Amino acid sequence: MKPILQLYRGYANEQELIVMGHVFKTLYDYDFQKKNFKNATSIVSLFRIKTIKNFDVYLKYEGQEIHTKTLDDGYFKFCIPLKKESHFGWIEYEVSIKHKNEIITVKGSFIRPHKGNLGIISDIDDTFLISHTRNIFRKIYILLFKSVNDRKVFKDVVPHYQALSSAGRNNKDEQNAFFYISSSEWNLYRFIVKFTKIHQLPRAVILLKDIKRGITDFFFSGRGNHNHKFDKIKHVLEFYPNLKYVLLGDDSQHDPFLYEQICKIFPVTVKAVYIRQTGKYKKETTKIILKNLEDLDVSVCYFKDSSEAILHSKSIGIIK
């Protein structure tokens, strides 16, 4: 059976390029048009994929071919030094694998942000994608029985994100660095890409949790330890140290606590923190955390509707 190569969006600064992906034995071709039980079958199949460890992978970029092998879960990651790079924006790269006498090549893209001063990091579930994370049974039901075409974003979240993407840019082709960092697993990558395209959310680097390879794992999707989110956010801020950041999350899980940790470690880096209120009332623990962030000169907004977040972004001069 022919192996399947899945690439993810990468990112680069002036010194380094990072691209990543998986090699699968089989990859269920999720049909985004299916309804009800057919959609449920598709989603569950995404958590039954089989990966290939120690498989040869070749990155082609700028006349170089660089060789590595997949890890035990089929994941690979190239971190390579760059010579002086003159290109900005979204740039193509190419990865190949070999099967018998056939070379399988897939093109991906990575971003090297145009020089600017803003980076945006957003959670996904219940930050822009309505997921009902606070109710695990409802969350699973929606994931199983609502196709990607039926899933919804919060009102006004799209114009807010689009404004943040273009903030401070005079050229409409230039965008700020945008990252979606979530506790969802790599299994849902194509679902997330499709959803963001449908709703015209900014094109972003998507960084997710380690892939799951069993049906029982499906019921714990997005749950458990959130340290990986902290590690990935910290990595992005270290990778682009000259940017000022806007962090967007919600109060359904651990975003306020994680963002507080980040702001304490990077006291001059985070410009604003936005937390969506997911319940009927604002949480006292979240309010205490955000007051603490204000003491660190971080602008905060604890909001129910994205229209409030837009007004706040305008009031502090992030967007016009």
N, C-alpha and C positions, 0 to 999 in steps of 0.2 A: 504494500500500500504506500502511495506517495506521501511523504511528509508535507506538512503545511507550515508556511512561514508567516508569522504575524508580527508586523512592525508597529511601534508606538511613536508618537511625536517626540522628538528630541529637543535639545536646547544647547546653546553654546554661548560662551563669553569670549573675551579676546584671546584667552590662552587654551581653552579646552572645549572639546565637543563631546556630548553625551547622547548616545542613542541606544535603544533597547527594544526587546521583543521576546517572543516565545517561538519554539518549534514544537508542533503538535503531531502526534500520530494521526489523529483525526480531529476535525473541527466541525461541529454541527453548524450548518449554514442557517443561522437564525432568520426566519422569515418574519420581517417586521409587519407584514400585513395580516398575519393570522389573528384570529379572535378566540376568546374563551379558552377551551381546553387545549386547542391547538397551540395557542400562545403559551399556555402553561407547560406543555410538552417541550416547546422550544427553549423556554427559560431553564427548565430542569436539566435539559441536555447540555446547556452551557456549563453546568457544574459536574458533568460526567466526562469531560474531555481528558484525553491521554496525552501526556507530554513525553519528549525524548530527551534524556540526559546525555551529556558528553558528546553532543552532536556538533560537527564542524560548521562554523558560520563565518562568512567573509564580508567585511565592510569595504565598499568601494567609495572613495571620496577624494577629490582633487588629485586624481592619478595614482592614488595609493590603493593597495589591497591589503587589508589587515585581517588576520585570522584569530578567532577565538573559538571556544566551545561552550555549549550550554551547561548551566548548573543542573543540580539534581531534579529541579522542577521544570526543566525545559526553558528556563529564563536565561537570556543573555544580555549583556550590557557592555558597550564599548565606551571607555573613557580615554580619549586620545588627545595628546597635546596638539595644538594648532600653531602653525606659523602665523605671521601677521595676516589677518583676515580682513578683506575689504568689503565683503558682502554683508548686507543687513536684511532683516525681515525673515520671511519663511523661505528656506532653502532646501532643495531636494538632496536626498542621499539614497544609496542603493545597497541592499544586502542580498547575498546569494547563499544558497545551500546546494549541495550536490546529492543526487539520488541516482544510483547506478551510473548510466552514461548521460544523465540529464542534469543541466544546471537550472535551478529554480531561482529566479530573481524577482525581488519585490522592491518598489520604490516607496520611500517614506519622506517625511519632511521634519526639519528642525527649525527652531527660531533662534536667530541672533538679533536681539532687540536693537532697534534704532536708538541712537544715543538720546537719552531723555532722563527723566527723574522719577518715574513712577512704575511700580510693579503691583499687580493685583493677584491676591491668592484667595480663592473661594472654595468653601465646602460645596457639596452637591445636594445630598438628601436634606430636604426641608430648609435649604438655603435658597436654592432656585427651583429645584425639582420637588413638587409636592409628593411626599413619600409616607407621611404619618409614622415616622420613626418611633414616636412615643408609644405607639400601639403596635407591638410586634406582629400580632395576628392580622391586623388590617394591612400592615406594610407588606406581609407575604402575600396576602390575597391580591392586592393591587399589582404587585410585581408579577404574579402568576397570570392574572386574568384581564389585565389591561395592557394592550399592545402599546408600543412606543408612540404610535399615532394618537392614542387616547390619553396618554399621560399629560399632565398639565404643569405649567410654570405659575408662580405667583404673579399676580397683577403688577404691572409696572417694573418687574425685575429686569426685563429685556432692555428697555430704554436706559435704565440705570447702568447696566453692565456695558452697553454700547457706548454710553457717555464716558465711563471710566476707561474703556479701551482706547478712546481717541483723545482723552484729556491731555491738554498741553501740546497737541499735534496740529500743525498747520496743514500738513500733507495728509489727505484722506487715505492714502495708501500705507501710511505708517501707523503702527499700533503699539500700545504699551504691552509689556510682557504680561501674559495672563496665564495663571495656573489654576487648574481644578484639582484639589487634593482631598481625597475622600477615603473613608474606611470601607467602601465597596471594593470588591476584588477585581483583578484583571479580567476575570470571566465576563464582566459586564462592560468592558471597554467599548466594544462596537455599538452596544446599546446606547451608551452615553454619548458617543460621537454622533450617532444618528439623531438622538434627541436634541442635542445642542444645534445641529444643523437645521432641523425642522423649525426651531424657535428663533433662529438667527442670533443665538448667543455668540459672544466673541470666540474665535478660534483660539484654543488654548492647549498648552501642554497638560496632559492628564496623568497624574501620579496616583496609583491605586495600591491596594494591599495585595500580598502574595496570592497567587492563583490557588483556587480550590479544585480538588480532583475527585470529589466523591459526593454522592447525593445527600448524605447526612450533613455535609458542610453547607448545603444550600440554606438550611433552616437557621444557620448562624451567620448568614451573610451580613456584613456590615456591623457585626457585634464584636464583643471581646475587647482586647487591649487596643488602645488608640495611640500607643507610643510611636507607631510607624508614622502617623500624621505629624507628630511633633518633630520627628527626625527629618522628614521630608521638607517641612516648612523651614526648619533650621538650615538645612542644606541649601535651599533656594536662596535664603537671605545671605548665606556665606558665599554662594556662587556669584551673586550679583550684589556686592557690598555697597555699591555707589547709588543704588536705587532707594527711594522712599516707598514704603509699602502700605497698601490698603488691605486689610484682612476682613473677609466676610464669612459669617457662620450663623449658627442658630443655637438656641438654648435647649434643644432636645437631648443632647448628649454632653460632650465634653469640650466643645469649641471655646466657651469663655475661659475655662481653666487653661487649656492649651495656649490660647492667645495671650493670656496673662504671663505665662512662662516665657513665651517668645519676647514679649515687650520688656520683660525684666532683663533678659540676656542681651537684647539689642535696643538699648534705651534711646538711641537717636535715629533709629531706622524706621520704626512703624509710625506712620502719620495718622492713621485712623483705623478704628475697629468698629465693624457693623455686626450686630447680633439680632437675628430675627426672633421675635417672640412667637413660639409655636403653640402655647397653651392659652387658656382664657385670661390668665393673669401673668404678670411679670414675676420672675423668680427672684426671691430676695438674695440668694447666693450670687446670681448673675449681676444684680444691681451693685452688690458689694464689690465684686471683681471689677466692674466697669468704673466705679468710683475710684478704686485703687489705680486704674489705668489713667484716669484723668489727673491724678496726683503726679503721674509720670509724664505729663504734658502730651498724652495721646488723646486725640479727639475721639469720642465714642458716640454711638447712636444705637439705642435699644428700641427697635421698632416693630410694629405689627404689620404695617403696609409699606411697600417699597416706595410709595410716594413720599413718605417721611424721610426715607434714606436719601432720596434725590434732593429734597430740600436741604437736608443737612450737608450733603456734598457740595451744593451750591454755596451754602452759608460759610463754609470754611475754604472755599476757593479751589476745590479739586476739579469741579466741572463748572461749565458756564450755564 
